[in-house]
Amino acid sequence: MRFSPCNGAQWTLDTTFRGSMYGYGAVDQYGYTVALDGEWAAVGAYGKNPGSGDFTGEVRIYRKVAGIWTDFQVVRASNGFFYDWFGASLALDGNRLVVGAQRADNYSGASFVGGEAYVFDFDTPSSPGVWSETAQLFPPQGAVGAYFSSSI
């Protein structure tokens, strides 16, 4: 759901982002995280299995055009793997989205649960008109159980 101020004194419902419209079930954890900035809204679904295994996760991005929120794009980790929890934390600032995958194992596939964060940018020269992954952020090597990016 998204609320907007009305006359500065009361908040009114602007829209509802319904996961069921896109096949999300309870296990997908759609809406566990939400980030809003201007014309963009990002909704995390860290439990979603987009084909890489349970709890790989994904983020659905919406855009407000002419006062109407529309489904714009789904982003996923380029190296997503089961139980990464991609989308369990989000931050959105203008045309930049940072997505946390706090349970990602980033050292040769070993189970260190160090965590990882992914940076997505909108409308880059190499990917005009879409959100694209532009960076991956990791904790220091040896950060076993750090759950890096559990909060962004």
N, C-alpha and C positions, 0 to 999 in steps of 0.2 A: 504494500500500500504506500501511497505517497500523499502527504498532506501539504496544503498550501495555506498561508495566512490569508484571512479574509478580514479586511478593514482593520488589520493590526490587533484585533482583540480576540478573534476566534479562529481556530483552524478548521478547515473543511477538507473532506476527502477529495483528492485530485484524481487518482487512479488506483487500480489494484493490479499488481503483476501476479497473475495466477499461474503457478507451475503446472497445474493439471491440464492447462491448455496445450502444453508442450510435452505431455507424457511423463512429467515428474511425479514420482510417488513419495511416500513418507521417508523411505530409506535414502532418497537422493539428497535430503536436507536442503532443498530449494528454499532460498530466503533466509538461511542461517546468517548470511552476511549480506548487507546492502550498502552500496556507496552511491552518493548522488552529488552531481556538480553541474549546474547550469542545465544544458539540454541533454545530459547523459545520466543514465542510471545503470548500475551494474549489480546483478543479483547472483550470488554464489550458490552452487549446488555441489558441495564437496563430496557427497556420497554417490554422485552420478557415475555410472559405468558406461563411458562412451565407446567401449570396445577394448579398453586396455585393462579391465579388471575392476572389481568393486572398489568404491571410494577413490577412484582416480580423480574425479571431479571435473567441473567445468564452470564457466561464468557466462551468463546470458546478459547481453548489453542491449539496452533500449535507448531510443533517441526521441526527444520531443520535437515534433515538427508541426508548426501551425497550431500549437496547443494540444496536439494529440500524441500520446506515447505510443511508439511502434517498436516491434521487435526488430533489432538491427543486425545483430551478429552473435555468435557463440564463439568464445575463445577457450582454448585448451593448452596445456603445457606441451611443448614440442617433444619432450621426452617423458611424458606422463606414464605412470606405472601404478599398479594397484596399491591402494592404501596411502597414496601421497597426500590426500585431503586438499587438493588444489581447489581454491575458492573458499577455504575456511577463514581467511582474512582478506580484506580488500581496502584499497585507498584509491581515490579518484580525484585528480586535479586537472581540470581542463581536458586536454587531449592526451593525458597520461594516466594509465591504470597500472597499479601494482597489485599482484595477486600472490598471496601466501600459499605455500604447500608445506605445512609445518612437519609433516611426517615423511617427506621425500628423503630417500636414501641416495646421496649424491657422490659417494666414493666407491666407484667400481661395482656398484650394485650391492655392496655389503649393507647389512642392516644396522646402520648407525643412527637412523632417524635424526639426522642433523638438520633437516629442513632446507627449504629453498624459496626464493621469491622470484617472480617473473615480472618483467616490465613490458607493458604493451603501449604502443603509441599509435595515435590515429593520424591517418593521412600523411604518412612519411613519403619522401620522394620515391622510394622503391616499392611502396604499397599504397598508392593514392586511393582515398575513399574507404579504406578499411582499417580495422585495428590489427596490428601485427606485433608479434613478439620481437623486442629489440634488445633485451638483455636478460641474463639470469644472474641472480645474486646468491652467494653461498656463505655459510658461516666459516670461521677459520677451520682448517683441517684439524681433525681430532676432536671436534666439538660433538662428541657422542651424546645423543639424547638432548641436544640443545633445543630442538623444536623451533629452530630459526624461522622467523616470519609468522609465529603464532599470533602476533599482534603487529599491525602495520599502522 
